[in-house]
Amino acid sequence: MKVLLVNGSPRLNGNTRLALETIGNGVRNNRPDWAVEMIDIAEHKISGCIACGSCKKNGGSCVLDDETNDLVEQLAETDLVILGTPVYWWGVSAQLKLFIDKWFSRGKELGSMHKKLGLVAVGAAPVTDREYGLIEEQMKCICEYMGWDFVFSEAISASGAGDVSAQTDTMERLGRLYKML
């Protein structure tokens, strides 16, 4: 099983990345035969989709001069993708949304692959706030459209640097998420 952790935060050492690292470590420690890889989307150049339709005529390659094709190929080669995002204005980060939008380039092909998707959303609001539910619902809709399995959603309330690491229960829960995969 190949697991792809996608850090959609522009903060490369923030709460979202720590949450994903903790999940990844839980997988590595308990499923040693699974390959785990992390992508920090903010370190890659992804241009917004311009709806040119070229990808639908050329076999799924985005024609823009960016890293879309390599990143979407990594997604295609994985069995399970876990998206991590800070909550920005009741939604995913712009960086993560750019990546998700570029799935369109190979949408039909990706939809024919039985994948699993997990979600980690980190925001300043309490976990009962509807912003987390809005993001979860969007991911469920994507999974339904793609024919993928939505395996978990983890909402975390953390606004300051290091807030996640101080939440012992949250860290333990993240480390055990491998059981749901």
Number of C-alpha atoms within 10 A of each C-alpha: 10 15 22 22 24 24 31 27 25 19 13 15 13 19 27 28 27 19 25 24 19 21 23 24 17 20 22 15 12 14 14 10 11 13 15 21 15 16 16 19 19 16 11 14 15 20 17 16 18 10 9 10 14 15 18 15 9 11 11 19 19 25 15 16 10 14 14 24 20 11 19 22 14 14 20 18 15 19 17 24 24 23 23 28 29 30 23 15 9 15 19 25 19 17 22 22 14 19 23 13 13 22 23 20 25 19 17 13 14 20 18 11 15 13 21 19 22 22 23 28 29 28 25 14 16 14 17 11 14 12 21 25 17 14 21 23 13 13 18 21 14 17 18 13 11 18 16 21 16 22 18 16 21 18 23 25 22 22 15 11 11 13 13 22 15 11 13 10 11 18 16 13 14 21 21 17 18 17 10 8 14
